[in-house]
Amino acid sequence: MGRFIEGCDRRQQLFLPDCVDDYVTGDSPVRIVDVFVDELDLAALGFANAAATGRPGYHPAVLLKLYIYGYLNQVQSSRRLEREAGRNIELMWLTGKLAPDFKTIADFRRDHGAAIQAACRRFVLLCRNLGLIAGGTVAVDGSRMRAVNARDKNFTPVTIRRRMEQVDASIQRYLGMLDTADRQDGEAAELRTTRLTDRLGELRRQMLELEAMEQAVAASPDRQISLTDPDARAMATAGTGTGQVGYNLQAAVDTDSHIVVAHEVINLGHDRTSLAKMGHQARAATGTQALTVLADRGYFSGPEVLACEAAGVTPICPKPLTSGAKADGRWGKQDFLYQPETDTYRCPAGETMTRRFSSLEHGMTLHGYATSACRSRCAVKANCTASIERRIKRWEHEEVIDAMQARLDRMPNAMRVRRRTVEHVFGTLKDWMGRSHFKTRTLKNVGTEISLHILAYNIKRAIALVGVPGLIAAMQA
């Protein structure tokens, strides 16, 4: 085997260094994990103290270091962490050669969810103190992530009705096959009749179970039940027929450093009620007085935009074009010019539309505008409306929407900045998860799991920005 690099003999005796520290390089990320956890006030964050009696347990710092290291290296399973603790040199250095069993590891994540999330926020504060978070602009987005719940174990009125139709069609088909078998003689026909009868009994039991589930779904608050993970919900995705059962991760990411400054897991299939909440959390995390939030049109909601303005957050979010008239080839609301000095609209034909009525829709006060010219002298009415007259509705706080649209017009690349900032984070996290589902169940535990992912992501971003020695020096300062 000449001209190749050869390894040593496995049976050769070696004089290895006595110090485990010699096997961990000075710029290894594991040293950041060690310093970061040691600098935390674990009791203040909510981690449990040692019990006064009984067998001593593992220190919370050991288990927290184990988890952070695991998520930094895409090892999220408690059983895999148990194996790594007994064979991984860096983990031996990090934990002092302690190797907790998988049950102890899993219980720690389950019992210290709030404290782990607080540790994640503490690292964001560290990045802020280091000047890594500019705090001027953040991008907000949501991403659906799979839960430990198959679609067959999720029930809604629509899915139950569809499954009942499928079971009913199968029953009718088996009844026809049973009639055919009854007209035949012989042992084979008898065996087939028995098999078909058993199958029919099983289908009828399925129908009874679906009927019972239909009543349970009707009685549930949101008319949806998941059997494996009770908090997981069915959510639509971009592709047709590709919906999944899972959770919606909301994240606010600094546009300069790409550090996740705030996050939250919800089980709603939409983002319409999350803009103000995420803006408020991001403003508190960055500590800035004036924060601009970039969001896509899925976040658009008049009350949410108004709430952002009241909280000192400046939202930039495009308004969805949902006009039925525009879809039919007629003029949409955006073609009508509002005149604030007279509280009127000017239509494309040059006529003035005055306020005629007010109504309350979905908790919002809307003012209606119209003109009598539609009934008599309008020559372009066919381009405007198929009704007797065209009416325009305006929300009582529509001026905040107009101001936001003006900001968006002055920032033509805002949505491009949002996309390249926050969508990369979701892609990275899903790759770390192996494009698979969460390891835990229920909203509380999933929130803890995603906080560990976010903490690991932020640590890697901070390393990329200042390096391992610089980050360690900042934490020890």
Secondary structure, DSSP 4 states (H G I P E B T S, - for coil): -TTS--PPPTT------S-GGGGS-TT-HHHHHHHHHHTS-HHHHTPPPPPSSSS----HHHHHHHHHHHHHTT---HHHHHHHHHH-HHHHHHHTS----HHHHHHHHHHTHHHHHHHHHHHHHHHHHTT----SEEEEEEEEEE-S--GGGEE-HHHHHHHHHHHHHHHHHHHHHHHHHHT--SHHHHHHHHHHHHHHHHHHHHHHHHHHHHHHHHHSTTS-EESSSTT-EEE--SSTT--EEEEEEEEEEETTT--EEEEEEE--S--TT-HHHHHHHHHHHHT-SSEEEE--GGG--HHHHHHHHHTTEEEE-PPP---HHHHTTS--GGGSEEETTTTEEE-TTS-EEEEEEEEEETTEEEEEEE-GGGGTT-TTGGGT-SSSS--EEEETTHHHHHHHHHHHHH-TTHHHHHHHHHHHHHHHHHHHTTT---SS-SHHHHHHHHHHHHHHHHHHHHHHHHHHHHHHHHHH-
